[in-house]
Amino acid sequence: MAEGRPPLVSCVMIFLNGARFLDEAIASVIGQKNFVSWELILVDDGSTDDSTEIARGLAASDPQRIKYVEHPGHANLGMSAARNLGVSMASGTYIGFLDSDDIWLPSLLAQRMKVALANPDADVIVGGTWRWYSWTGNPGDLAADHRMDLPAATTLTTLEPPALFAAIYGTPGAWHVPAMCSLLIRRESFLAVGGSAPEFRDLHEDQVLYTKVSLGLRAVIDPRPLSLYRQHPDSMCARSVADGTWNPNAPSAPEAGFLTWMEEHVRSGAFGEDVKAVVRRNVERHVSWPEAPARRERNLRAVALRHAPTPVLRLARSIRRRRAARRAPGTSVIGEWVGQVLSVAMLPATGDVLVATPSPTHENAFVGALSPACFPSAANVVVCGLEDHVASVRYAWVVVVGAGSGGERAGSDPLAFVERHLRPDGTAIVFAAGRDLVSPLGRAESCLSSSELEEHCRQRFAGSEVSVETFGNPATAAAVAAGIPALEVPGVLIDHHDGRTEVMLALTISPCCTPSLGYGSSADG
């Protein structure tokens, strides 16, 4: 973050006696890659454990970027009031919420802001999230990890209100409510809908906010799962179930209170019959309350997998893989990563796009990477080999998939290819083999590390914005080496990149961004 310039994103982290996980949550914000324009607001909701001192100490260590705030008298006023306090102290254009037991993966802010910039009319970005059990390190918990259901709407395009409301609450008993750690919202839009409701201190405070947001604001859904919603017995939801306050599969006072609020909110606003019909169906379902089989089965399956012996886990994974194979082709791990990046990076690409396809050495590792969905707005996609002769036409978009990251002979050098074919005001995306890639065809040769590649590109493309995102961890490195499809990689491993294992590198070369866009080569800026 440049000195004297407000940040683009303010992360509001509320906590109450969160010492157990607070350090890890804060580290996940500080560790954001390729995005430097952030600040962190630590909101203490009356903690009585060590979390107060942890937060104050971290704020004192970096007062320019980290702030500690609390209610007068160190009071405990509840989650909604704490979020509102944090937003009131924030100076960012966007607000991101992260509870003290959850995690942002390192690429989250860079990714979400790319989506926001490609959808400038959107007030809200709702991202994909993992329901995270495997933080314990237990094999059974890894099997229970799963991506949370997204709201049932088109992704990566701006939704006009109240489309998101219907996508979340349209099916009574099967709500698709995103986790708060997946949300990025313009600060002025948060204030315009009245912020969080202080009367909801804990349960359903997030759903009250999502109701306001989905009824009144434009939204875009980014399916890439880059936040980890930790599941543990000390969470607010788990404690509420344990003490009988709330039951997700039976009528409860907290849910009745939320639906009553929803009815009154819709009744007091100028909402159409479609919105009123959604509310009416949900209220009627709560009154009659047939148990929701889908929700009950998901809960029971997660519990069973967490405590199952190893042979049962293997059988469950085998069944899941066979079912998944019937739903989707066997995209490679690297192909999955390439698709995740291109689906967002190419949103602004309305002209012709030049794509250099994989070289034979890495063809198997990158198989399945390219599809029409990767280029949603392109007028025309020209595909060639990295060494093919292409007419001397320069393109606004150049994509190279499957090259090594350095040391190739001149004819197959991906950066030379970019130099030959990229317009001065264009953007190039190069997916390169990382130094830890071992494909079924053999180890990648002459690969640069991410830092070496970034420095090399900054020298070679002086005046351009350069960033490198790394993909991989030991498990996915082994999966690539064995040729295991992405669908067979368990838990959060496909999306949790450790920053040290470099299986694939995604290099972006673009016209130099203005400082307000917030991009940079590291979290330290």
C-alpha positions in Angstrom: 0.0 0.0 0.0 1.5 3.3 -1.1 2.1 5.8 1.8 -0.6 8.4 2.0 -3.0 6.6 -0.3 -6.0 4.8 1.0 -6.1 1.0 0.6 -8.3 -0.6 -2.0 -9.5 -3.3 0.4 -10.1 -3.2 4.2 -10.3 -6.6 5.9 -12.6 -6.4 8.9 -11.8 -9.3 11.3 -14.0 -9.5 14.3 -13.1 -11.7 17.3 -14.3 -12.8 20.7 -11.8 -15.0 22.7 -10.2 -16.1 19.5 -6.7 -16.6 20.6 -6.5 -20.2 19.4 -6.7 -19.3 15.7 -6.2 -15.6 15.5 -2.5 -15.6 14.6 -3.3 -17.9 11.6 -6.2 -15.8 10.4 -4.1 -12.6 10.5 -1.2 -14.3 8.8 -3.5 -15.3 5.9 -4.2 -11.6 5.3 -0.6 -10.4 5.7 0.4 -13.3 3.3 -1.7 -12.1 0.4 0.3 -12.4 -2.9 0.4 -10.0 -5.9 -1.8 -7.5 -4.1 -0.5 -4.9 -1.7 -3.3 -2.4 -1.3 -5.0 -3.7 1.9 -5.5 -2.8 5.5 -6.6 -5.0 8.4 -9.1 -3.8 11.0 -9.0 -6.0 14.1 -12.3 -5.6 16.1 -12.3 -6.9 19.6 -15.8 -7.7 20.8 -15.0 -7.8 24.5 -12.4 -10.7 24.6 -11.3 -12.0 28.0 -8.5 -14.3 26.7 -5.1 -13.6 25.1 -6.6 -12.5 21.8 -6.7 -8.9 23.0 -3.0 -8.7 23.6 -2.2 -10.7 20.4 -4.3 -8.2 18.3 -2.9 -5.1 20.1 0.7 -6.4 19.6 0.2 -7.0 15.9 -1.4 -3.6 15.4 1.5 -1.9 17.2 4.0 -3.7 14.9 2.5 -2.3 11.7 0.3 0.7 12.6 0.1 1.9 8.9 -1.8 -1.3 7.9 -3.2 -2.9 11.0 -5.6 -1.2 13.4 -7.0 -2.5 16.7 -10.5 -1.2 17.7 -13.0 -2.1 20.5 -16.3 -1.0 21.8 -16.3 1.6 24.6 -15.6 -0.1 27.9 -14.3 -3.2 26.1 -18.0 -4.2 25.8 -19.3 -7.3 24.1 -22.1 -6.1 21.7 -22.3 -9.0 19.3 -21.1 -9.9 15.8 -23.2 -7.4 13.9 -22.2 -4.4 16.0 -18.6 -5.5 15.7 -18.7 -5.7 11.9 -20.3 -2.2 11.8 -17.6 -0.8 14.0 -14.9 -2.3 11.8 -16.5 -0.8 8.7 -16.8 2.6 10.3 -13.0 2.6 10.9 -12.1 1.3 7.5 -10.8 3.5 4.6 -10.8 0.9 1.8 -13.1 1.1 -1.3 -14.0 -2.6 -0.7 -14.6 -4.4 2.6 -13.7 -8.1 3.1 -14.9 -10.0 6.2 -12.8 -12.7 7.8 -13.7 -14.2 11.1 -10.8 -15.1 13.4 -11.0 -18.8 12.9 -11.1 -18.8 9.1 -8.5 -18.4 6.4 -7.9 -16.5 3.2 -5.8 -18.4 0.7 -2.9 -16.3 -0.7 -4.4 -15.5 -4.0 -7.8 -14.4 -2.7 -7.5 -10.6 -2.9 -5.7 -10.5 -6.2 -8.3 -12.9 -7.7 -11.4 -11.2 -6.3 -10.2 -7.8 -7.4 -9.7 -9.1 -10.9 -13.3 -10.2 -10.9 -14.4 -6.8 -9.5 -12.4 -4.9 -12.1 -13.9 -7.0 -14.9 -17.4 -6.3 -13.4 -17.2 -2.6 -12.6 -21.0 -2.2 -12.0 -21.0 -4.9 -9.3 -21.3 -3.9 -5.6 -20.6 -7.3 -4.2 -18.2 -10.2 -5.1 -19.3 -13.6 -3.6 -16.5 -16.2 -3.9 -16.2 -20.0 -3.6 -15.3 -21.4 -0.2 -14.2 -24.7 1.3 -16.0 -26.1 4.4 -12.7 -27.0 6.1 -12.4 -30.0 8.4 -8.8 -31.1 7.6 -7.1 -28.3 9.6 -6.8 -31.0 12.3 -4.5 -33.1 10.1 -6.7 -36.2 10.6 -7.3 -38.3 7.4 -11.0 -38.6 8.2 -11.3 -34.8 8.3 -9.6 -34.5 4.9 -12.3 -36.8 3.4 -15.0 -34.6 4.9 -13.7 -31.4 3.3 -16.0 -30.1 0.5 -16.7 -27.0 -1.5 -19.7 -25.1 -0.2 -22.6 -24.9 -2.6 -22.7 -21.6 -4.5 -25.9 -19.6 -4.9 -27.8 -21.1 -7.9 -27.0 -18.4 -10.5 -24.7 -17.7 -13.4 -21.1 -17.1 -12.3 -18.7 -14.4 -13.4 -21.4 -12.0 -14.7 -23.1 -9.2 -12.9 -26.5 -10.1 -11.4 -29.1 -7.4 -11.0 -31.1 -7.5 -7.7 -33.0 -9.4 -6.6 -31.4 -12.3 -8.6 -28.9 -13.2 -5.8 -31.8 -13.3 -3.3 -33.6 -15.9 -5.3 -30.3 -17.8 -5.9 -29.7 -18.1 -2.1 -33.2 -18.5 -0.7 -35.2 -19.7 -3.7 -35.4 -23.3 -2.4 -36.8 -23.6 1.1 -34.8 -26.0 3.2 -31.8 -25.9 0.8 -30.4 -22.4 1.2 -27.1 -21.6 -0.5 -25.8 -19.1 2.0 -22.1 -18.1 1.3 -19.7 -18.0 4.2 -18.8 -14.4 5.3 -15.2 -15.1 4.5 -16.2 -15.3 0.8 -17.7 -11.8 0.6 -16.1 -8.6 -0.8 -18.4 -5.6 -0.8 -18.0 -1.9 -1.7 -17.9 0.1 1.6 -20.4 2.7 0.3 -22.8 -0.1 -0.7 -22.5 -1.8 2.7 -23.5 1.5 4.3 -26.2 2.2 1.7 -28.1 -1.0 2.7 -27.8 -0.1 6.4 -24.9 -2.5 7.3 -25.3 -5.3 9.7 -28.3 -5.4 12.1 -27.1 -5.0 15.7 -30.2 -6.8 17.1 -28.7 -10.0 15.6 -25.8 -10.6 17.9 -24.8 -14.1 16.6 -26.9 -16.6 14.8 -28.3 -15.5 11.4 -26.4 -12.1 11.5 -24.8 -13.1 8.3 -28.1 -14.0 6.7 -29.6 -10.7 7.6 -26.7 -9.0 5.8 -27.0 -11.3 2.8 -30.7 -10.6 2.6 -30.1 -6.8 2.5 -27.2 -7.2 0.0 -29.0 -9.7 -2.3 -32.2 -7.6 -2.5 -30.5 -4.2 -3.1 -27.1 -4.6 -4.7 -25.6 -5.9 -7.9 -23.5 -9.0 -7.4 -21.1 -11.3 -9.2 -20.3 -14.9 -8.1 -16.7 -16.0 -8.5 -16.6 -19.8 -8.2 -12.9 -20.2 -7.5 -12.7 -21.4 -3.8 -10.1 -19.3 -2.0 -11.3 -19.1 1.5 -11.4 -21.8 4.2 -14.4 -21.9 6.6 -13.0 -23.8 9.6 -15.3 -26.4 11.2 -14.6 -26.9 14.9 -16.6 -27.6 18.1 -15.9 -24.1 19.6 -17.4 -22.2 16.7 -20.6 -20.2 17.3 -22.7 -22.5 15.2 -21.3 -25.7 16.8 -21.9 -24.3 20.3 -25.4 -23.3 19.4 -26.2 -26.8 18.3 -24.5 -28.4 21.3 -26.5 -26.3 23.8 -29.8 -26.7 21.9 -30.2 -23.1 20.8 -30.3 -24.0 17.2 -30.9 -27.2 15.1 -30.3 -27.0 11.4 -32.8 -29.8 10.8 -35.6 -28.7 13.0 -37.6 -25.6 13.9 -35.6 -23.2 16.1 -36.2 -19.8 17.6 -33.2 -18.1 15.9 -34.4 -19.2 12.4 -38.0 -18.1 13.2 -36.6 -14.7 14.3 -34.6 -14.4 11.1 -37.6 -15.2 8.9 -39.8 -12.8 10.8 -37.2 -10.1 10.2 -37.1 -11.1 6.5 -40.9 -10.8 6.2 -40.9 -7.3 7.8 -37.9 -6.1 5.7 -39.6 -7.2 2.4 -43.0 -5.8 3.5 -41.5 -2.4 4.3 -39.7 -2.2 0.9 -40.8 -1.8 -2.7 -40.1 -5.4 -3.7 -42.0 -7.4 -6.4 -44.2 -10.4 -6.1 -41.3 -12.7 -7.0 -39.5 -11.7 -3.9 -42.6 -11.9 -1.7 -43.2 -15.4 -3.1 -39.7 -16.6 -2.0 -40.3 -15.2 1.5 -43.7 -16.8 1.7 -42.4 -20.2 0.7 -39.7 -20.1 3.3 -42.1 -19.0 6.1 -44.6 -21.7 5.1 -41.8 -24.3 5.1 -40.6 -23.3 8.5 -44.2 -23.5 9.9 -44.8 -27.0 8.5 -41.1 -28.0 8.7 -40.6 -31.3 6.8 -37.1 -32.2 7.6 -34.7 -31.3 4.8 -33.3 -34.6 3.5 -30.4 -33.0 1.5 -29.2 -31.0 4.4 -29.5 -33.9 6.9 -27.7 -36.3 4.5 -24.8 -33.8 4.1 -24.4 -33.4 7.8 -24.5 -37.1 8.5 -22.1 -37.9 5.7 -19.5 -35.3 7.0 -19.7 -36.7 10.6 -19.4 -40.3 9.3 -16.4 -39.6 7.1 -14.6 -37.8 9.9 -14.7 -40.8 12.2 -14.6 -43.7 9.6 -11.7 -46.2 9.6 -9.2 -46.1 6.7 -10.8 -48.9 4.6 -14.2 -47.1 4.8 -12.5 -43.8 3.7 -10.9 -45.5 0.7 -14.3 -47.0 -0.3 -16.1 -43.6 0.1 -13.4 -41.9 -2.0 -13.7 -44.6 -4.6 -17.5 -44.1 -4.9 -17.1 -40.3 -5.0 -14.5 -40.6 -7.7 -16.7 -42.9 -9.9 -19.7 -40.5 -9.5 -17.5 -37.5 -10.3 -16.1 -39.2 -13.4 -19.7 -39.6 -14.7 -20.3 -35.9 -14.3 -17.1 -34.4 -15.8 -14.1 -35.4 -17.9 -10.8 -36.3 -16.3 -9.3 -32.8 -16.3 -5.7 -32.8 -15.1 -4.7 -31.0 -11.9 -2.8 -28.4 -14.0 -5.8 -28.2 -16.4 -8.0 -27.3 -13.5 -5.7 -24.5 -12.4 -5.4 -23.1 -15.9 -9.1 -23.1 -16.3 -9.6 -21.3 -12.9 -7.2 -18.5 -14.0 -8.4 -18.1 -17.6 -12.1 -18.0 -16.7 -11.4 -14.7 -14.9 -8.4 -13.3 -16.7 -10.1 -13.5 -20.0 -13.4 -11.8 -19.0 -12.3 -8.4 -20.6 -10.9 -10.1 -23.8 -13.4 -8.9 -26.4 -11.1 -9.0 -29.5 -8.9 -11.7 -31.0 -6.8 -13.9 -28.7 -3.7 -15.8 -29.7 -3.1 -19.0 -27.9 0.1 -21.1 -28.1 -0.8 -24.7 -27.2 1.3 -27.1 -25.1 4.6 -28.4 -26.3 4.8 -32.2 -26.6 6.9 -32.4 -23.4 4.1 -31.0 -21.2 1.0 -31.9 -23.3 -0.3 -34.6 -20.9 0.1 -32.4 -17.8 -1.9 -29.5 -19.4 -4.5 -31.6 -21.1 -8.0 -30.3 -20.7 -6.8 -26.8 -20.0 -8.5 -25.1 -22.9 -12.2 -24.9 -23.7 -14.5 -22.2 -25.1 -15.5 -21.4 -21.5 -12.0 -20.0 -20.9 -12.6 -17.3 -23.5 -16.2 -16.1 -22.8 -16.0 -12.7 -24.6 -13.3 -13.2 -27.3 -14.3 -12.5 -30.9 -11.9 -15.0 -32.2 -9.4 -17.4 -30.8 -6.3 -18.2 -32.9 -4.5 -21.4 -31.8 -1.0 -22.3 -32.8 2.1 -24.1 -31.6 4.8 -22.2 -29.7 7.2 -22.7 -32.6 4.7 -22.2 -35.4 5.1 -19.4 -37.8 2.3 -16.9 -37.2 1.6 -13.9 -39.4 3.2 -10.7 -38.0 0.0 -9.5 -36.4 0.1 -8.3 -32.9 -2.7 -9.2 -30.5 -4.2 -7.5 -27.5 -4.2 -10.9 -25.7 -1.6 -13.7 -25.9 -1.9 -16.9 -23.9 0.8 -19.5 -23.7 -0.2 -22.8 -22.1 2.3 -25.5 -21.0 5.7 -24.0 -21.6 8.8 -24.3 -19.4 9.7 -21.3 -17.4 13.1 -20.7 -18.8 16.1 -22.2 -20.6 14.4 -23.3 -23.8 16.1 -22.9 -27.1 15.2 -19.6 -28.8 12.5 -21.0 -31.0 10.4 -22.3 -28.1 11.0 -19.4 -25.6 7.5 -18.4 -24.4 8.7 -14.9 -23.6 10.1 -14.4 -27.1 6.8 -15.6 -28.4 5.0 -13.0 -26.3 7.4 -10.2 -27.5 6.8 -11.1 -31.1 3.0 -11.2 -30.9 1.8 -8.9 -28.0 0.7 -5.4 -28.6 2.4 -2.7 -26.5 -0.9 -2.2 -24.7 -1.8 -5.9 -24.5 -1.9 -8.5 -21.8 -0.1 -11.9 -21.9 -0.7 -14.9 -19.7 1.9 -17.6 -19.6 1.3 -20.9 -17.8 4.7 -22.4 -17.2 6.1 -25.5 -15.7 7.3 -24.9 -12.1 10.5 -26.2 -10.8 8.7 -28.9 -8.8 6.7 -30.3 -11.8 7.2 -33.9 -12.4 4.9 -35.0 -15.2 4.2 -38.6 -16.3 6.5 -37.9 -19.2 9.4 -36.8 -17.0 10.8 -33.9 -14.9 10.4 -30.4 -16.3 13.8 -29.1 -17.4 15.5 -25.7 -16.9 12.7 -24.2 -14.9 13.1 -20.9 -13.1 11.7 -20.4 -9.6 8.7 -17.9 -9.4 11.0 -15.2 -8.0 13.6 -15.7 -10.7 10.9 -15.7 -13.4 9.3 -12.6 -12.1 12.6 -10.7 -11.9 13.6 -11.9 -15.4 10.3 -10.7 -16.8 10.5 -7.3 -15.1 13.8 -6.7 -16.8 12.6 -8.0 -20.2 9.3 -6.2 -20.1 10.3 -3.0 -18.4 7.3 -0.6 -17.9 4.8 -3.5 -17.8 3.0 -4.8 -14.7 4.3 -8.3 -14.0 3.0 -10.9 -11.5 3.5 -14.6 -10.9 1.0 -16.8 -9.1 2.3 -20.2 -7.9 0.3 -23.4 -7.8 1.0 -26.5 -5.9 1.7 -28.4 -2.7 3.3 -31.8 -2.1 0.1 -33.6 -2.6 -0.8 -32.0 -5.9 2.8 -32.4 -7.1 2.5 -36.1 -6.5 -0.9 -36.2 -8.2 0.5 -34.5 -11.3 3.5 -36.9 -11.3 1.1 -39.9 -11.2 -1.3 -38.5 -13.7 -4.2 -38.4 -11.2 -7.2 -36.2 -12.4 -8.1 -33.2 -10.4 -11.4 -34.7 -9.3 -9.5 -37.4 -7.4 -7.5 -35.0 -5.3 -9.2 -35.0 -1.9 -10.1 -32.1 0.3 -8.8 -28.6 0.0 -5.5 -29.8 -1.6 -6.4 -28.7 -5.1 -6.7 -25.1 -4.1 -4.4 -24.7 -1.1 -1.1 -23.6 -2.6 1.7 -23.6 0.0 3.9 -20.9 -1.6 6.9 -23.2 -1.6 6.0 -26.1 -3.9 5.9 -24.7 -7.4 4.2 -27.2 -9.8 2.8 -24.5 -12.1 3.4 -20.8 -12.5 0.9 -18.3 -13.9 2.7 -15.3 -15.3 0.7 -12.2 -16.2 2.3 -9.3 -18.2 0.0 -6.3 -18.6 0.1 -2.6 -19.2 1.3 -0.9 -16.0 -1.6 -0.5 -13.6 -2.3 2.7 -11.7 -1.4 2.5 -8.0 -5.1 2.5 -7.0 -5.5 -1.0 -8.5 -3.5 -2.3 -5.6 -1.3 -4.9 -7.4 2.2 -5.7 -6.4 4.7 -8.5 -6.3 4.4 -9.4 -2.7 2.4 -8.8 0.4 5.0 -6.4 1.6 4.7 -4.1 -1.3 
